[in-house]
Amino acid sequence: MIKTRRPSGQPETQTAASPPDSEPASRTDDLYTRIAQRAYELYERRGREHGHDLDDWLAAERELLSR
């Protein structure tokens, strides 16, 4: 929430608007879930070796967004 002052000095409360072309939340949540699942599959394929979570996430993201 953003508070601004009116010319009269009275506070005015405004909410930040989302961009008009933003995706619906459910579609974004679904994409996030699919990326997370694919990243986990990559982690398992590597033998559950820790320390590559960002690499797995970015690889999963590239895979799914390129389709």
N, CA, C and O atoms as a GROMACS GRO file, in nm:
protein
  268
    1MET      N    1   0.083  -0.115   0.000
    1MET     CA    2   0.000   0.000   0.000
    1MET      C    3   0.090   0.123   0.000
    1MET      O    4   0.189   0.127   0.072
    2ILE      N    5   0.056   0.223  -0.079
    2ILE     CA    6   0.133   0.345  -0.092
    2ILE      C    7   0.051   0.460  -0.034
    2ILE      O    8  -0.065   0.478  -0.070
    3LYS      N    9   0.112   0.536   0.054
    3LYS     CA   10   0.042   0.652   0.108
    3LYS      C   11   0.100   0.778   0.046
    3LYS      O   12   0.222   0.797   0.044
    4THR      N   13   0.014   0.861  -0.005
    4THR     CA   14   0.055   0.989  -0.064
    4THR      C   15  -0.025   1.099   0.003
    4THR      O   16  -0.119   1.071   0.078
    5ARG      N   17   0.010   1.221  -0.023
    5ARG     CA   18  -0.064   1.334   0.032
    5ARG      C   19  -0.140   1.404  -0.079
    5ARG      O   20  -0.088   1.427  -0.188
    6ARG      N   21  -0.262   1.438  -0.049
    6ARG     CA   22  -0.341   1.518  -0.141
    6ARG      C   23  -0.293   1.661  -0.130
    6ARG      O   24  -0.228   1.698  -0.033
    7PRO      N   25  -0.325   1.743  -0.229
    7PRO     CA   26  -0.286   1.884  -0.220
    7PRO      C   27  -0.338   1.950  -0.092
    7PRO      O   28  -0.278   2.046  -0.044
    8SER      N   29  -0.449   1.901  -0.037
    8SER     CA   30  -0.504   1.960   0.084
    8SER      C   31  -0.428   1.918   0.209
    8SER      O   32  -0.454   1.970   0.318
    9GLY      N   33  -0.332   1.824   0.194
    9GLY     CA   34  -0.255   1.778   0.309
    9GLY      C   35  -0.311   1.653   0.372
    9GLY      O   36  -0.248   1.596   0.461
   10GLN      N   37  -0.428   1.607   0.328
   10GLN     CA   38  -0.489   1.486   0.380
   10GLN      C   39  -0.422   1.363   0.318
   10GLN      O   40  -0.397   1.361   0.198
   11PRO      N   41  -0.393   1.261   0.400
   11PRO     CA   42  -0.333   1.140   0.341
   11PRO      C   43  -0.431   1.068   0.250
   11PRO      O   44  -0.552   1.068   0.275
   12GLU      N   45  -0.378   1.009   0.146
   12GLU     CA   46  -0.459   0.931   0.052
   12GLU      C   47  -0.392   0.796   0.036
   12GLU      O   48  -0.271   0.789   0.016
   13THR      N   49  -0.468   0.690   0.045
   13THR     CA   50  -0.414   0.555   0.034
   13THR      C   51  -0.441   0.503  -0.105
   13THR      O   52  -0.554   0.509  -0.154
   14GLN      N   53  -0.335   0.452  -0.168
   14GLN     CA   54  -0.348   0.393  -0.301
   14GLN      C   55  -0.290   0.254  -0.296
   14GLN      O   56  -0.199   0.227  -0.217
   15THR      N   57  -0.341   0.166  -0.378
   15THR     CA   58  -0.281   0.033  -0.390
   15THR      C   59  -0.207   0.026  -0.522
   15THR      O   60  -0.249   0.085  -0.621
   16ALA      N   61  -0.097  -0.046  -0.522
   16ALA     CA   62  -0.020  -0.063  -0.645
   16ALA      C   63  -0.097  -0.156  -0.737
   16ALA      O   64  -0.134  -0.266  -0.696
   17ALA      N   65  -0.120  -0.115  -0.859
   17ALA     CA   66  -0.195  -0.196  -0.956
   17ALA      C   67  -0.101  -0.292  -1.026
   17ALA      O   68   0.015  -0.260  -1.051
   18SER      N   69  -0.153  -0.411  -1.056
   18SER     CA   70  -0.072  -0.508  -1.131
   18SER      C   71  -0.081  -0.471  -1.279
   18SER      O   72  -0.178  -0.408  -1.322
   19PRO      N   73   0.019  -0.508  -1.356
   19PRO     CA   74   0.016  -0.478  -1.499
   19PRO      C   75  -0.106  -0.541  -1.563
   19PRO      O   76  -0.145  -0.652  -1.526
   20PRO      N   77  -0.166  -0.474  -1.659
   20PRO     CA   78  -0.288  -0.527  -1.720
   20PRO      C   79  -0.268  -0.658  -1.795
   20PRO      O   80  -0.362  -0.736  -1.808
   21ASP      N   81  -0.147  -0.684  -1.844
   21ASP     CA   82  -0.126  -0.806  -1.920
   21ASP      C   83  -0.064  -0.917  -1.836
   21ASP      O   84  -0.011  -1.014  -1.891
   22SER      N   85  -0.070  -0.906  -1.702
   22SER     CA   86  -0.013  -1.010  -1.618
   22SER      C   87  -0.098  -1.136  -1.625
   22SER      O   88  -0.219  -1.130  -1.646
   23GLU      N   89  -0.030  -1.252  -1.607
   23GLU     CA   90  -0.101  -1.379  -1.614
   23GLU      C   91  -0.185  -1.401  -1.489
   23GLU      O   92  -0.150  -1.351  -1.382
   24PRO      N   93  -0.294  -1.475  -1.501
   24PRO     CA   94  -0.372  -1.509  -1.382
   24PRO      C   95  -0.286  -1.585  -1.282
   24PRO      O   96  -0.196  -1.660  -1.321
   25ALA      N   97  -0.313  -1.566  -1.156
   25ALA     CA   98  -0.233  -1.627  -1.050
   25ALA      C   99  -0.230  -1.780  -1.061
   25ALA      O  100  -0.125  -1.840  -1.039
   26SER      N  101  -0.341  -1.842  -1.096
   26SER     CA  102  -0.344  -1.988  -1.103
   26SER      C  103  -0.252  -2.041  -1.211
   26SER      O  104  -0.190  -2.146  -1.194
   27ARG      N  105  -0.242  -1.970  -1.321
   27ARG     CA  106  -0.154  -2.014  -1.430
   27ARG      C  107  -0.008  -1.999  -1.388
   27ARG      O  108   0.075  -2.086  -1.417
   28THR      N  109   0.024  -1.891  -1.318
   28THR     CA  110   0.159  -1.869  -1.268
   28THR      C  111   0.194  -1.973  -1.163
   28THR      O  112   0.305  -2.026  -1.163
   29ASP      N  113   0.100  -2.002  -1.074
   29ASP     CA  114   0.122  -2.103  -0.971
   29ASP      C  115   0.146  -2.240  -1.035
   29ASP      O  116   0.232  -2.315  -0.989
   30ASP      N  117   0.071  -2.271  -1.140
   30ASP     CA  118   0.087  -2.399  -1.209
   30ASP      C  119   0.225  -2.409  -1.272
   30ASP      O  120   0.290  -2.513  -1.264
   31LEU      N  121   0.271  -2.302  -1.335
   31LEU     CA  122   0.404  -2.302  -1.395
   31LEU      C  123   0.511  -2.320  -1.288
   31LEU      O  124   0.605  -2.398  -1.307
   32TYR      N  125   0.498  -2.250  -1.178
   32TYR     CA  126   0.592  -2.264  -1.066
   32TYR      C  127   0.597  -2.409  -1.018
   32TYR      O  128   0.705  -2.463  -0.994
   33THR      N  129   0.482  -2.470  -1.004
   33THR     CA  130   0.474  -2.609  -0.958
   33THR      C  131   0.541  -2.704  -1.057
   33THR      O  132   0.614  -2.794  -1.016
   34ARG      N  133   0.516  -2.684  -1.185
   34ARG     CA  134   0.577  -2.770  -1.286
   34ARG      C  135   0.728  -2.754  -1.289
   34ARG      O  136   0.801  -2.853  -1.305
   35ILE      N  137   0.777  -2.631  -1.275
   35ILE     CA  138   0.921  -2.608  -1.271
   35ILE      C  139   0.981  -2.677  -1.149
   35ILE      O  140   1.085  -2.743  -1.159
   36ALA      N  141   0.916  -2.662  -1.034
   36ALA     CA  142   0.965  -2.725  -0.911
   36ALA      C  143   0.970  -2.876  -0.926
   36ALA      O  144   1.067  -2.940  -0.883
   37GLN      N  145   0.868  -2.936  -0.985
   37GLN     CA  146   0.865  -3.081  -1.003
   37GLN      C  147   0.976  -3.126  -1.097
   37GLN      O  148   1.043  -3.227  -1.071
   38ARG      N  149   0.995  -3.053  -1.206
   38ARG     CA  150   1.100  -3.090  -1.301
   38ARG      C  151   1.238  -3.073  -1.238
   38ARG      O  152   1.326  -3.157  -1.260
   39ALA      N  153   1.258  -2.968  -1.162
   39ALA     CA  154   1.386  -2.946  -1.094
   39ALA      C  155   1.415  -3.060  -0.997
   39ALA      O  156   1.529  -3.105  -0.985
   40TYR      N  157   1.312  -3.107  -0.929
   40TYR     CA  158   1.329  -3.220  -0.837
   40TYR      C  159   1.365  -3.348  -0.913
   40TYR      O  160   1.447  -3.427  -0.866
   41GLU      N  161   1.305  -3.367  -1.030
   41GLU     CA  162   1.340  -3.483  -1.112
   41GLU      C  163   1.487  -3.478  -1.153
   41GLU      O  164   1.555  -3.581  -1.152
   42LEU      N  165   1.535  -3.361  -1.188
   42LEU     CA  166   1.676  -3.346  -1.225
   42LEU      C  167   1.766  -3.374  -1.106
   42LEU      O  168   1.872  -3.436  -1.120
   43TYR      N  169   1.725  -3.330  -0.989
   43TYR     CA  170   1.799  -3.355  -0.865
   43TYR      C  171   1.807  -3.505  -0.838
   43TYR      O  172   1.913  -3.557  -0.802
   44GLU      N  173   1.695  -3.574  -0.855
   44GLU     CA  174   1.694  -3.718  -0.832
   44GLU      C  175   1.779  -3.792  -0.935
   44GLU      O  176   1.850  -3.886  -0.901
   45ARG      N  177   1.773  -3.748  -1.061
   45ARG     CA  178   1.851  -3.812  -1.167
   45ARG      C  179   2.001  -3.801  -1.137
   45ARG      O  180   2.077  -3.891  -1.173
   46ARG      N  181   2.043  -3.694  -1.073
   46ARG     CA  182   2.183  -3.673  -1.040
   46ARG      C  183   2.224  -3.756  -0.918
   46ARG      O  184   2.340  -3.754  -0.879
   47GLY      N  185   2.131  -3.829  -0.859
   47GLY     CA  186   2.161  -3.909  -0.742
   47GLY      C  187   2.145  -3.832  -0.612
   47GLY      O  188   2.210  -3.861  -0.512
   48ARG      N  189   2.058  -3.732  -0.616
   48ARG     CA  190   2.027  -3.648  -0.500
   48ARG      C  191   2.151  -3.578  -0.444
   48ARG      O  192   2.165  -3.561  -0.323
   49GLU      N  193   2.238  -3.539  -0.533
   49GLU     CA  194   2.359  -3.466  -0.496
   49GLU      C  195   2.323  -3.320  -0.467
   49GLU      O  196   2.267  -3.250  -0.551
   50HIS      N  197   2.356  -3.277  -0.347
   50HIS     CA  198   2.322  -3.141  -0.305
   50HIS      C  199   2.416  -3.039  -0.368
   50HIS      O  200   2.526  -3.072  -0.414
   51GLY      N  201   2.371  -2.914  -0.370
   51GLY     CA  202   2.454  -2.804  -0.416
   51GLY      C  203   2.428  -2.761  -0.559
   51GLY      O  204   2.498  -2.674  -0.611
   52HIS      N  205   2.329  -2.820  -0.624
   52HIS     CA  206   2.299  -2.786  -0.763
   52HIS      C  207   2.155  -2.740  -0.780
   52HIS      O  208   2.100  -2.748  -0.890
   53ASP      N  209   2.093  -2.693  -0.673
   53ASP     CA  210   1.952  -2.658  -0.679
   53ASP      C  211   1.923  -2.547  -0.779
   53ASP      O  212   1.824  -2.553  -0.852
   54LEU      N  213   2.008  -2.446  -0.784
   54LEU     CA  214   1.986  -2.337  -0.879
   54LEU      C  215   2.003  -2.385  -1.022
   54LEU      O  216   1.926  -2.348  -1.110
   55ASP      N  217   2.105  -2.468  -1.045
   55ASP     CA  218   2.125  -2.524  -1.179
   55ASP      C  219   2.004  -2.605  -1.222
   55ASP      O  220   1.958  -2.593  -1.336
   56ASP      N  221   1.951  -2.688  -1.131
   56ASP     CA  222   1.833  -2.769  -1.162
   56ASP      C  223   1.713  -2.681  -1.192
   56ASP      O  224   1.638  -2.707  -1.286
   57TRP      N  225   1.694  -2.578  -1.111
   57TRP     CA  226   1.579  -2.488  -1.130
   57TRP      C  227   1.588  -2.419  -1.265
   57TRP      O  228   1.490  -2.414  -1.340
   58LEU      N  229   1.705  -2.366  -1.297
   58LEU     CA  230   1.720  -2.293  -1.424
   58LEU      C  231   1.706  -2.386  -1.544
   58LEU      O  232   1.650  -2.347  -1.647
   59ALA      N  233   1.758  -2.508  -1.533
   59ALA     CA  234   1.743  -2.605  -1.642
   59ALA      C  235   1.596  -2.641  -1.661
   59ALA      O  236   1.548  -2.648  -1.774
   60ALA      N  237   1.524  -2.664  -1.552
   60ALA     CA  238   1.382  -2.696  -1.560
   60ALA      C  239   1.304  -2.579  -1.620
   60ALA      O  240   1.214  -2.598  -1.701
   61GLU      N  241   1.338  -2.460  -1.578
   61GLU     CA  242   1.272  -2.339  -1.629
   61GLU      C  243   1.294  -2.327  -1.780
   61GLU      O  244   1.199  -2.303  -1.856
   62ARG      N  245   1.418  -2.345  -1.824
   62ARG     CA  246   1.448  -2.337  -1.968
   62ARG      C  247   1.368  -2.441  -2.045
   62ARG      O  248   1.310  -2.411  -2.149
   63GLU      N  249   1.366  -2.564  -1.995
   63GLU     CA  250   1.292  -2.672  -2.061
   63GLU      C  251   1.146  -2.636  -2.079
   63GLU      O  252   1.091  -2.645  -2.189
   64LEU      N  253   1.084  -2.596  -1.971
   64LEU     CA  254   0.939  -2.574  -1.973
   64LEU      C  255   0.900  -2.446  -2.048
   64LEU      O  256   0.795  -2.443  -2.113
   65LEU      N  257   0.981  -2.345  -2.041
   65LEU     CA  258   0.947  -2.220  -2.109
   65LEU      C  259   0.978  -2.225  -2.258
   65LEU      O  260   0.924  -2.145  -2.335
   66SER      N  261   1.062  -2.318  -2.299
   66SER     CA  262   1.096  -2.329  -2.442
   66SER      C  263   0.990  -2.407  -2.519
   66SER      O  264   0.990  -2.406  -2.642
   67ARG      N  265   0.901  -2.474  -2.450
   67ARG     CA  266   0.795  -2.554  -2.515
   67ARG      C  267   0.686  -2.467  -2.570
   67ARG      O  268   0.590  -2.518  -2.628
   0.00000   0.00000   0.00000
